[in-house]
Amino acid sequence: MSFWPAPHTDRSVHATVTLPGSKSITNRALILAALADRPSTITGALRSRDTDLMSAALRAMGTEIDGEGDTLTVTPAEALHNATVDCGLAGTVMRFLPPVAALAHGDVAFFGDEQARLRPLGPILDAVRRLGVEIDGDSLPFVVHGSGTLRGGEVTIDASGSSQFVSGLLLSAARFEQGVTVRHDGAPLPSLPHIAMTVQMLREAGVEVQAPSGPRAEQVWSVAPGPIHAVDWDVEPDLSNATPFLAAAAVTGGEVTVPHWPSLTTQGGDVIREILVRMGAEARRSDGKLVVRGPDRLAGIDIDLHDVGELTPTVAALAALADSPSRLRGIAHLRGHETDRLAALSTEINRLGGKVTETEDGLHIEPTALRGGRWHSYADHRMATAGAILGLRVPGVTIEDIGTTAKTLPNFVELWDAMLSDGQVDAGPAGAVR
């Protein structure tokens, strides 16, 4: 396994970074377009491993997807059919597509990376079974025996391990005979903004959705049966992928600008603005741009990241470079992500001389002088970018398998290098620096 020497700098970073589209929005748009009543166009689509896997899976079931850049034309199949689906390590593929596969005429076999076999799938597979579909297996690999239709109806699940279990049921539910009513019964749901994104996109496609009206409302979602109308989707930049670049400004006392930052969004990555301000940075949004200016010294933070767990690796890296302790809470569910992110972050920061303690639901991070060393990525793209953030201020950090960042941000290395050269960083449709 190769190790990438993370760039180190003693000066402030100054750059403008234009990022490709959101993975979460792109993959939801692909599914809705594949199930729509006529062809759709997706503009600003992310081209990465996760989105390419989603496109390949839908094509294998009969959907026509045309376009090589960030503009895709999606033509629904007259009837979905049997296929083999490679999930890689993509949660959106392995959790969103089993209900879609139930609508296929024939068997749809799912497999994925070796590490993907450890990712929880029971709640979504059990729910689809209870809605009327036969499935062989409880984790990857598994086979959905599609019959061309799905009864639907009411189902109760424990989605405390991932909000994707709820979104996976909602996205294709309008095509079920009875629609679906999903009731969550368990510990508080993580990553609620991602479910809000699903609901918003369904409504944009003309689907009737009822969702909880407030934080204390019963956790029940209902989708009425009916057509999914075609939408010409315009995909926002991926705000979670922006966070390492914004963190670079924060840890070096520099300034990074991200164009096309939405004024209103359901992306959880938008919370990075609040986090950076609480840690001492300045974050200003105007004229469609977000500008982050780093402080002389970063302050620690005590924060509940339950709804935005994907930001944890970035925040942990920031906290390890701060001048006061930090406590990251509400993120026990990260133990079931690409890797056990809590164990991975504590292990790797401590390997560099840090003082991180894993708690029942998060991490406690004490500031201390860090030293160079090997940083293992665990085939997790966000672990890799967290190591790159630390490498900016800690000389001698080398990161295992930096290529895993292609999961959501191709050519991360070139983008990072361009940022450090004070360049205009434009990721383009496939992450290529222009």
C-alpha positions, 0 to 999 in steps of 0.5 A: 500500500502506497503512502502519500506525503501530505503537503506541509506549509508554514504560510497562510493558504489563500485560494478559491476552490470551485467544487463539483456537485453533491454526491447525496443530491446526485445519487437521489436525482439519479434514482428519481430520474430512473423512476420518473414518467419521462426523461430528465436532465441532471446538471452539475452531477458529481462524477465520482466512484459512488455516483458512477456505481449508482449510474452503472447499477441503474443502467444494468437494470435497464435505465438509459443514462447518457453524458460524459461530463456533469450533465446527464440525460436519464431515460427511464426503462419501460420495465426494470429487469434482472441485473448484478449491482456492484455497491463498492463501499457506497451506502447510498447504493447498497441502501437506496437500491434494494427497493428499486430492485424489488420493482425489477422483473427478475433477480438483482444480485448485490455485491461490494467491496470486502469492507462493505460487508461490515456495513449495517443493512438489516433494517432496509432489507428486513423492511423490504421483505415485510413490504412484500419482497423475497430477499436472500441474505442479510448483508452483502452479498444479497439477492433481491427477487424482483417481481415488477411490483411491490405491495408497500404499506406500513413498516416500522424500522430502527433507523438509528444506525443510518438515516439512509434506511429511511431515505431508501424506502421513501425514494421509490415508494411512490411506485409501490402499490400502496406507497409507504408509511415508515415509522422509526422506533429506536434511538434518535435518528442521525443525519436528519438533514439527509432525510429532509433532502430526500423529502424535498426532492420527492416533493420537487418531483410531484410526489405527495410526502408527509413528514414530521413537522418538528423535532418532537413530532412522531418520527413517521414519513408517508409517501402516497402512490402515484407518478414521479414526475421528471425534473431537470435537476440542478445539483448544488456543490458538495458542501461536505467535500468543501470542508477540508479546504475551508479547514485549510484556511482555519488551521493556517490563518489563511483565506479560502473562498468557495463559489456557488455556496447555496443560500438555502440548502438541506446539505448538512455540510452547511453547518461547517460555517457555524463550527468554524466561527465557534472555533475562532474563524470568520465565515462570510457568505455573500454574492453566492460565495463563502469566504472563510478566514482563519484565526491566529489560534483555533479554539476547541469546541464542545458540539453535538454532531449527531445530525452532521456526522459526516463532518466529524473527521474534519472537526476532529482534525481541527480540534487536534490542532486547537489550543483548548480541549474539544468534545464531539458528541452524538456520533455513536452511529459513526461506528457503522460508516465506511469504517468505525470512524470513532476508533479510526480517528482516535487511533490515528491522531494518537499515533501522531502523538495526540490525546484522544479518548473515545467516549460512548457517543463521541470523542474527547480531544486534548490539544498536544504537540503532534509529530509526523508519522503514518496515517491510515485511511481505512479505505475511508475518504473522509479519514484520508482528508482529515489526515491531509488537514493535519499534514498542513501543520504537522510535518512528516505525515504520510497518508495511506491510500489517498486514492480512496478520496475518489469515492466522492472527490476525484483528483483530491491530490491535484486539488489540494496541491493547487490550493496550496499554490494559491491557485484557482481550483476548479474541480470541474465535472470529474474533479479535474483541475482546470 
